[in-house]
Amino acid sequence: MKTSKDYTTHFKVGNADYGLITVPKGTRTTNMTAMGIDEDYNFVADVSWVKPHEDGTKQYGLLHDLKYYGINVPKSYVEH
């Protein structure tokens, strides 16, 4: 599965507020949760679209939070 169009959402985890994040069209998603497959969830599975900071360093905090907390993309933005 992948996103059928860009999806923009406000991404905040605990005290880390990343502001508006746009998941680009064509990003792979997964139904895998900690409890197994759940068709009600479409988590971002590919974070290669995350751009580095202006100084060229990776955004390790954002990459970590995307991997372990995830962004759930609504079904209307996902194609099979």
Biopython code that builds the backbone (N, CA, C, O; Angstrom):
import numpy as np
from Bio.PDB.StructureBuilder import StructureBuilder

atoms = [
    (1, "MET", "N", (0.840, -1.166, 0.000)),
    (1, "MET", "CA", (0.000, 0.000, 0.000)),
    (1, "MET", "C", (0.889, 1.234, 0.000)),
    (1, "MET", "O", (2.032, 1.205, 0.454)),
    (2, "LYS", "N", (0.331, 2.312, -0.520)),
    (2, "LYS", "CA", (1.073, 3.571, -0.546)),
    (2, "LYS", "C", (0.084, 4.725, -0.547)),
    (2, "LYS", "O", (-1.102, 4.555, -0.829)),
    (3, "THR", "N", (0.605, 5.909, -0.224)),
    (3, "THR", "CA", (-0.264, 7.085, -0.200)),
    (3, "THR", "C", (-0.634, 7.472, -1.630)),
    (3, "THR", "O", (0.203, 7.428, -2.532)),
    (4, "SER", "N", (-1.890, 7.850, -1.824)),
    (4, "SER", "CA", (-2.386, 8.211, -3.147)),
    (4, "SER", "C", (-2.247, 9.702, -3.430)),
    (4, "SER", "O", (-2.365, 10.138, -4.576)),
    (5, "LYS", "N", (-1.994, 10.483, -2.375)),
    (5, "LYS", "CA", (-1.778, 11.927, -2.502)),
    (5, "LYS", "C", (-1.033, 12.396, -1.264)),
    (5, "LYS", "O", (-0.942, 11.658, -0.282)),
    (6, "ASP", "N", (-0.503, 13.599, -1.294)),
    (6, "ASP", "CA", (0.190, 14.147, -0.128)),
    (6, "ASP", "C", (-0.761, 14.212, 1.059)),
    (6, "ASP", "O", (-1.939, 14.537, 0.910)),
    (7, "TYR", "N", (-0.235, 13.897, 2.240)),
    (7, "TYR", "CA", (-1.020, 13.970, 3.471)),
    (7, "TYR", "C", (-0.271, 14.856, 4.461)),
    (7, "TYR", "O", (0.863, 14.551, 4.830)),
    (8, "THR", "N", (-0.892, 15.946, 4.890)),
    (8, "THR", "CA", (-0.276, 16.874, 5.841)),
    (8, "THR", "C", (-0.996, 16.777, 7.175)),
    (8, "THR", "O", (-2.225, 16.801, 7.245)),
    (9, "THR", "N", (-0.193, 16.666, 8.242)),
    (9, "THR", "CA", (-0.741, 16.565, 9.588)),
    (9, "THR", "C", (0.194, 17.239, 10.580)),
    (9, "THR", "O", (1.380, 17.417, 10.301)),
    (10, "HIS", "N", (-0.329, 17.609, 11.721)),
    (10, "HIS", "CA", (0.486, 18.161, 12.802)),
    (10, "HIS", "C", (1.022, 16.976, 13.596)),
    (10, "HIS", "O", (0.239, 16.186, 14.124)),
    (11, "PHE", "N", (2.344, 16.839, 13.688)),
    (11, "PHE", "CA", (2.956, 15.687, 14.345)),
    (11, "PHE", "C", (3.609, 16.121, 15.648)),
    (11, "PHE", "O", (4.570, 16.890, 15.649)),
    (12, "LYS", "N", (3.078, 15.621, 16.752)),
    (12, "LYS", "CA", (3.598, 15.932, 18.082)),
    (12, "LYS", "C", (3.660, 14.644, 18.892)),
    (12, "LYS", "O", (2.696, 13.879, 18.937)),
    (13, "VAL", "N", (4.797, 14.412, 19.528)),
    (13, "VAL", "CA", (4.995, 13.250, 20.396)),
    (13, "VAL", "C", (5.562, 13.758, 21.707)),
    (13, "VAL", "O", (6.687, 14.258, 21.742)),
    (14, "GLY", "N", (4.799, 13.638, 22.789)),
    (14, "GLY", "CA", (5.251, 14.136, 24.077)),
    (14, "GLY", "C", (5.563, 15.621, 23.995)),
    (14, "GLY", "O", (4.714, 16.411, 23.583)),
    (15, "ASN", "N", (6.775, 16.008, 24.384)),
    (15, "ASN", "CA", (7.197, 17.411, 24.338)),
    (15, "ASN", "C", (7.790, 17.811, 22.994)),
    (15, "ASN", "O", (8.098, 18.984, 22.782)),
    (16, "ALA", "N", (7.953, 16.863, 22.091)),
    (16, "ALA", "CA", (8.535, 17.147, 20.780)),
    (16, "ALA", "C", (7.423, 17.513, 19.800)),
    (16, "ALA", "O", (6.631, 16.658, 19.403)),
    (17, "ASP", "N", (7.370, 18.776, 19.416)),
    (17, "ASP", "CA", (6.367, 19.251, 18.475)),
    (17, "ASP", "C", (7.067, 19.541, 17.149)),
    (17, "ASP", "O", (7.820, 20.509, 17.035)),
    (18, "TYR", "N", (6.815, 18.702, 16.156)),
    (18, "TYR", "CA", (7.479, 18.832, 14.859)),
    (18, "TYR", "C", (6.706, 19.733, 13.896)),
    (18, "TYR", "O", (7.163, 19.992, 12.783)),
    (19, "GLY", "N", (5.545, 20.208, 14.321)),
    (19, "GLY", "CA", (4.751, 21.080, 13.464)),
    (19, "GLY", "C", (4.080, 20.285, 12.361)),
    (19, "GLY", "O", (3.804, 19.095, 12.510)),
    (20, "LEU", "N", (3.820, 20.965, 11.249)),
    (20, "LEU", "CA", (3.171, 20.306, 10.122)),
    (20, "LEU", "C", (4.165, 19.432, 9.373)),
    (20, "LEU", "O", (5.254, 19.875, 9.007)),
    (21, "ILE", "N", (3.776, 18.197, 9.154)),
    (21, "ILE", "CA", (4.581, 17.224, 8.415)),
    (21, "ILE", "C", (3.756, 16.811, 7.200)),
    (21, "ILE", "O", (2.569, 16.509, 7.322)),
    (22, "THR", "N", (4.388, 16.799, 6.034)),
    (22, "THR", "CA", (3.706, 16.334, 4.827)),
    (22, "THR", "C", (4.321, 15.015, 4.387)),
    (22, "THR", "O", (5.503, 14.942, 4.050)),
    (23, "VAL", "N", (3.493, 13.973, 4.396)),
    (23, "VAL", "CA", (3.890, 12.658, 3.893)),
    (23, "VAL", "C", (3.605, 12.702, 2.389)),
    (23, "VAL", "O", (2.453, 12.868, 1.989)),
    (24, "PRO", "N", (4.638, 12.556, 1.551)),
    (24, "PRO", "CA", (4.427, 12.705, 0.114)),
    (24, "PRO", "C", (3.665, 11.541, -0.525)),
    (24, "PRO", "O", (3.672, 10.415, -0.028)),
    (25, "LYS", "N", (3.013, 11.853, -1.633)),
    (25, "LYS", "CA", (2.323, 10.844, -2.436)),
    (25, "LYS", "C", (3.319, 9.746, -2.806)),
    (25, "LYS", "O", (4.466, 10.028, -3.153)),
    (26, "GLY", "N", (2.870, 8.491, -2.728)),
    (26, "GLY", "CA", (3.713, 7.351, -3.093)),
    (26, "GLY", "C", (4.486, 6.751, -1.935)),
    (26, "GLY", "O", (5.233, 5.792, -2.132)),
    (27, "THR", "N", (4.329, 7.289, -0.728)),
    (27, "THR", "CA", (5.024, 6.751, 0.449)),
    (27, "THR", "C", (4.391, 5.430, 0.866)),
    (27, "THR", "O", (3.170, 5.333, 0.988)),
    (28, "ARG", "N", (5.219, 4.414, 1.084)),
    (28, "ARG", "CA", (4.714, 3.106, 1.504)),
    (28, "ARG", "C", (4.103, 3.177, 2.898)),
    (28, "ARG", "O", (4.611, 3.878, 3.774)),
    (29, "THR", "N", (3.008, 2.445, 3.094)),
    (29, "THR", "CA", (2.358, 2.349, 4.403)),
    (29, "THR", "C", (2.203, 0.878, 4.777)),
    (29, "THR", "O", (2.352, -0.010, 3.938)),
    (30, "THR", "N", (1.899, 0.638, 6.055)),
    (30, "THR", "CA", (1.716, -0.723, 6.549)),
    (30, "THR", "C", (0.566, -0.773, 7.542)),
    (30, "THR", "O", (0.268, 0.210, 8.219)),
    (31, "ASN", "N", (-0.076, -1.935, 7.618)),
    (31, "ASN", "CA", (-1.135, -2.174, 8.603)),
    (31, "ASN", "C", (-0.580, -2.843, 9.859)),
    (31, "ASN", "O", (-1.347, -3.193, 10.756)),
    (32, "MET", "N", (0.737, -3.025, 9.938)),
    (32, "MET", "CA", (1.351, -3.711, 11.072)),
    (32, "MET", "C", (1.346, -2.815, 12.307)),
    (32, "MET", "O", (1.811, -1.675, 12.273)),
    (33, "THR", "N", (0.809, -3.359, 13.395)),
    (33, "THR", "CA", (0.817, -2.678, 14.686)),
    (33, "THR", "C", (1.583, -3.550, 15.676)),
    (33, "THR", "O", (2.047, -4.631, 15.314)),
    (34, "ALA", "N", (1.717, -3.103, 16.896)),
    (34, "ALA", "CA", (2.406, -3.900, 17.924)),
    (34, "ALA", "C", (1.649, -5.194, 18.211)),
    (34, "ALA", "O", (2.236, -6.163, 18.693)),
    (35, "MET", "N", (0.360, -5.212, 17.919)),
    (35, "MET", "CA", (-0.465, -6.392, 18.179)),
    (35, "MET", "C", (-0.715, -7.237, 16.929)),
    (35, "MET", "O", (-1.481, -8.199, 16.981)),
    (36, "GLY", "N", (-0.082, -6.890, 15.813)),
    (36, "GLY", "CA", (-0.267, -7.622, 14.563)),
    (36, "GLY", "C", (-0.922, -6.745, 13.507)),
    (36, "GLY", "O", (-0.948, -5.521, 13.633)),
    (37, "ILE", "N", (-1.448, -7.373, 12.474)),
    (37, "ILE", "CA", (-2.082, -6.650, 11.363)),
    (37, "ILE", "C", (-3.433, -6.102, 11.810)),
    (37, "ILE", "O", (-4.240, -6.817, 12.404)),
    (38, "ASP", "N", (-3.668, -4.822, 11.516)),
    (38, "ASP", "CA", (-4.950, -4.190, 11.815)),
    (38, "ASP", "C", (-5.292, -3.284, 10.633)),
    (38, "ASP", "O", (-4.627, -2.275, 10.398)),
    (39, "GLU", "N", (-6.334, -3.656, 9.898)),
    (39, "GLU", "CA", (-6.736, -2.936, 8.687)),
    (39, "GLU", "C", (-7.172, -1.493, 8.962)),
    (39, "GLU", "O", (-7.281, -0.703, 8.024)),
    (40, "ASP", "N", (-7.421, -1.136, 10.212)),
    (40, "ASP", "CA", (-7.853, 0.216, 10.562)),
    (40, "ASP", "C", (-6.689, 1.209, 10.641)),
    (40, "ASP", "O", (-6.912, 2.410, 10.794)),
    (41, "TYR", "N", (-5.457, 0.719, 10.538)),
    (41, "TYR", "CA", (-4.281, 1.577, 10.637)),
    (41, "TYR", "C", (-3.469, 1.526, 9.350)),
    (41, "TYR", "O", (-3.344, 0.474, 8.724)),
    (42, "ASN", "N", (-2.929, 2.653, 8.971)),
    (42, "ASN", "CA", (-2.062, 2.773, 7.793)),
    (42, "ASN", "C", (-0.852, 3.619, 8.184)),
    (42, "ASN", "O", (-0.777, 4.806, 7.865)),
    (43, "PHE", "N", (0.085, 2.990, 8.876)),
    (43, "PHE", "CA", (1.260, 3.709, 9.353)),
    (43, "PHE", "C", (2.280, 3.907, 8.235)),
    (43, "PHE", "O", (2.440, 3.048, 7.368)),
    (44, "VAL", "N", (2.966, 5.044, 8.263)),
    (44, "VAL", "CA", (4.040, 5.317, 7.320)),
    (44, "VAL", "C", (5.130, 4.267, 7.530)),
    (44, "VAL", "O", (5.603, 4.077, 8.650)),
    (45, "ALA", "N", (5.530, 3.583, 6.449)),
    (45, "ALA", "CA", (6.536, 2.525, 6.548)),
    (45, "ALA", "C", (7.880, 2.939, 5.960)),
    (45, "ALA", "O", (8.887, 2.271, 6.195)),
    (46, "ASP", "N", (7.909, 4.026, 5.201)),
    (46, "ASP", "CA", (9.136, 4.488, 4.542)),
    (46, "ASP", "C", (9.357, 5.952, 4.920)),
    (46, "ASP", "O", (8.502, 6.797, 4.655)),
    (47, "VAL", "N", (10.488, 6.250, 5.531)),
    (47, "VAL", "CA", (10.779, 7.628, 5.948)),
    (47, "VAL", "C", (11.932, 8.238, 5.147)),
    (47, "VAL", "O", (12.555, 9.203, 5.589)),
    (48, "SER", "N", (12.211, 7.679, 3.984)),
    (48, "SER", "CA", (13.321, 8.187, 3.164)),
    (48, "SER", "C", (13.058, 9.609, 2.663)),
    (48, "SER", "O", (13.991, 10.280, 2.223)),
    (49, "TRP", "N", (11.827, 10.078, 2.717)),
    (49, "TRP", "CA", (11.458, 11.420, 2.273)),
    (49, "TRP", "C", (11.816, 12.507, 3.291)),
    (49, "TRP", "O", (11.745, 13.694, 2.971)),
    (50, "VAL", "N", (12.200, 12.117, 4.516)),
    (50, "VAL", "CA", (12.542, 13.104, 5.544)),
    (50, "VAL", "C", (13.846, 13.786, 5.149)),
    (50, "VAL", "O", (14.871, 13.131, 4.960)),
    (51, "LYS", "N", (13.793, 15.097, 5.029)),
    (51, "LYS", "CA", (14.959, 15.874, 4.613)),
    (51, "LYS", "C", (15.844, 16.204, 5.820)),
    (51, "LYS", "O", (15.344, 16.330, 6.938)),
    (52, "PRO", "N", (17.162, 16.345, 5.599)),
    (52, "PRO", "CA", (18.049, 16.720, 6.698)),
    (52, "PRO", "C", (17.799, 18.158, 7.161)),
    (52, "PRO", "O", (17.150, 18.942, 6.468)),
    (53, "HIS", "N", (18.326, 18.488, 8.347)),
    (53, "HIS", "CA", (18.282, 19.866, 8.841)),
    (53, "HIS", "C", (18.972, 20.773, 7.831)),
    (53, "HIS", "O", (19.654, 20.307, 6.918)),
    (54, "GLU", "N", (18.784, 22.061, 8.010)),
    (54, "GLU", "CA", (19.428, 23.040, 7.132)),
    (54, "GLU", "C", (20.950, 22.907, 7.151)),
    (54, "GLU", "O", (21.611, 23.217, 6.160)),
    (55, "ASP", "N", (21.513, 22.445, 8.283)),
    (55, "ASP", "CA", (22.968, 22.300, 8.376)),
    (55, "ASP", "C", (23.456, 20.962, 7.803)),
    (55, "ASP", "O", (24.649, 20.664, 7.858)),
    (56, "GLY", "N", (22.537, 20.156, 7.255)),
    (56, "GLY", "CA", (22.917, 18.902, 6.611)),
    (56, "GLY", "C", (22.882, 17.682, 7.511)),
    (56, "GLY", "O", (23.076, 16.566, 7.030)),
    (57, "THR", "N", (22.638, 17.861, 8.807)),
    (57, "THR", "CA", (22.600, 16.713, 9.716)),
    (57, "THR", "C", (21.231, 16.039, 9.672)),
    (57, "THR", "O", (20.223, 16.669, 9.352)),
    (58, "LYS", "N", (21.214, 14.761, 9.997)),
    (58, "LYS", "CA", (19.958, 14.014, 10.008)),
    (58, "LYS", "C", (19.084, 14.456, 11.170)),
    (58, "LYS", "O", (19.579, 14.932, 12.191)),
    (59, "GLN", "N", (17.792, 14.292, 11.002)),
    (59, "GLN", "CA", (16.826, 14.643, 12.040)),
    (59, "GLN", "C", (16.531, 13.386, 12.865)),
    (59, "GLN", "O", (15.465, 12.784, 12.734)),
    (60, "TYR", "N", (17.480, 12.999, 13.711)),
    (60, "TYR", "CA", (17.367, 11.742, 14.436)),
    (60, "TYR", "C", (16.127, 11.669, 15.322)),
    (60, "TYR", "O", (15.495, 10.616, 15.404)),
    (61, "GLY", "N", (15.766, 12.767, 15.989)),
    (61, "GLY", "CA", (14.575, 12.758, 16.841)),
    (61, "GLY", "C", (13.322, 12.487, 16.041)),
    (61, "GLY", "O", (12.495, 11.669, 16.443)),
    (62, "LEU", "N", (13.168, 13.160, 14.918)),
    (62, "LEU", "CA", (12.006, 12.960, 14.054)),
    (62, "LEU", "C", (11.987, 11.548, 13.492)),
    (62, "LEU", "O", (10.944, 10.894, 13.494)),
    (63, "LEU", "N", (13.129, 11.070, 13.011)),
    (63, "LEU", "CA", (13.194, 9.714, 12.462)),
    (63, "LEU", "C", (12.836, 8.676, 13.526)),
    (63, "LEU", "O", (12.125, 7.714, 13.236)),
    (64, "HIS", "N", (13.316, 8.861, 14.738)),
    (64, "HIS", "CA", (12.999, 7.956, 15.843)),
    (64, "HIS", "C", (11.500, 7.948, 16.118)),
    (64, "HIS", "O", (10.892, 6.882, 16.218)),
    (65, "ASP", "N", (10.906, 9.129, 16.240)),
    (65, "ASP", "CA", (9.489, 9.215, 16.575)),
    (65, "ASP", "C", (8.600, 8.687, 15.453)),
    (65, "ASP", "O", (7.553, 8.097, 15.719)),
    (66, "LEU", "N", (9.007, 8.894, 14.206)),
    (66, "LEU", "CA", (8.244, 8.323, 13.097)),
    (66, "LEU", "C", (8.278, 6.799, 13.136)),
    (66, "LEU", "O", (7.278, 6.139, 12.854)),
    (67, "LYS", "N", (9.436, 6.250, 13.488)),
    (67, "LYS", "CA", (9.570, 4.790, 13.533)),
    (67, "LYS", "C", (8.804, 4.175, 14.700)),
    (67, "LYS", "O", (8.125, 3.164, 14.526)),
    (68, "TYR", "N", (8.903, 4.769, 15.885)),
    (68, "TYR", "CA", (8.333, 4.141, 17.072)),
    (68, "TYR", "C", (6.928, 4.610, 17.441)),
    (68, "TYR", "O", (6.210, 3.895, 18.140)),
    (69, "TYR", "N", (6.521, 5.793, 16.988)),
    (69, "TYR", "CA", (5.161, 6.285, 17.264)),
    (69, "TYR", "C", (4.320, 6.326, 15.997)),
    (69, "TYR", "O", (3.121, 6.050, 16.038)),
    (70, "GLY", "N", (4.928, 6.662, 14.893)),
    (70, "GLY", "CA", (4.296, 6.608, 13.586)),
    (70, "GLY", "C", (3.283, 7.688, 13.296)),
    (70, "GLY", "O", (2.793, 8.379, 14.189)),
    (71, "ILE", "N", (2.987, 7.808, 12.017)),
    (71, "ILE", "CA", (1.909, 8.656, 11.537)),
    (71, "ILE", "C", (0.894, 7.725, 10.903)),
    (71, "ILE", "O", (1.223, 6.960, 9.996)),
    (72, "ASN", "N", (-0.334, 7.789, 11.382)),
    (72, "ASN", "CA", (-1.413, 6.980, 10.841)),
    (72, "ASN", "C", (-2.099, 7.782, 9.739)),
    (72, "ASN", "O", (-2.738, 8.798, 10.012)),
    (73, "VAL", "N", (-1.968, 7.328, 8.504)),
    (73, "VAL", "CA", (-2.536, 8.008, 7.351)),
    (73, "VAL", "C", (-3.986, 7.541, 7.171)),
    (73, "VAL", "O", (-4.242, 6.337, 7.168)),
    (74, "PRO", "N", (-4.938, 8.470, 7.022)),
    (74, "PRO", "CA", (-6.336, 8.071, 6.820)),
    (74, "PRO", "C", (-6.515, 7.223, 5.560)),
    (74, "PRO", "O", (-5.795, 7.403, 4.578)),
    (75, "LYS", "N", (-7.470, 6.305, 5.590)),
    (75, "LYS", "CA", (-7.715, 5.404, 4.452)),
    (75, "LYS", "C", (-7.973, 6.147, 3.155)),
    (75, "LYS", "O", (-7.644, 5.651, 2.077)),
    (76, "SER", "N", (-8.563, 7.339, 3.251)),
    (76, "SER", "CA", (-8.858, 8.098, 2.031)),
    (76, "SER", "C", (-7.598, 8.576, 1.308)),
    (76, "SER", "O", (-7.677, 9.042, 0.171)),
    (77, "TYR", "N", (-6.443, 8.465, 1.956)),
    (77, "TYR", "CA", (-5.174, 8.858, 1.365)),
    (77, "TYR", "C", (-4.324, 7.663, 0.954)),
    (77, "TYR", "O", (-3.175, 7.841, 0.549)),
    (78, "VAL", "N", (-4.867, 6.439, 1.051)),
    (78, "VAL", "CA", (-4.094, 5.222, 0.795)),
    (78, "VAL", "C", (-4.709, 4.432, -0.351)),
    (78, "VAL", "O", (-5.927, 4.276, -0.437)),
    (79, "GLU", "N", (-3.840, 3.934, -1.232)),
    (79, "GLU", "CA", (-4.275, 3.044, -2.308)),
    (79, "GLU", "C", (-3.570, 1.697, -2.164)),
    (79, "GLU", "O", (-2.435, 1.624, -1.693)),
    (80, "HIS", "N", (-4.244, 0.656, -2.569)),
    (80, "HIS", "CA", (-3.678, -0.694, -2.441)),
    (80, "HIS", "C", (-2.960, -1.103, -3.694)),
    (80, "HIS", "O", (-2.423, -2.208, -3.765)),
]
sb = StructureBuilder()
sb.init_structure("model")
sb.init_model(0)
sb.init_chain("A")
sb.init_seg("    ")
for serial, (resi, resn, name, xyz) in enumerate(atoms, 1):
    if name == "N":
        sb.init_residue(resn, " ", resi, " ")
    sb.init_atom(name, np.array(xyz, "f"), 0.0, 1.0, " ", f" {name:<3s}", serial, name[0])
structure = sb.get_structure()
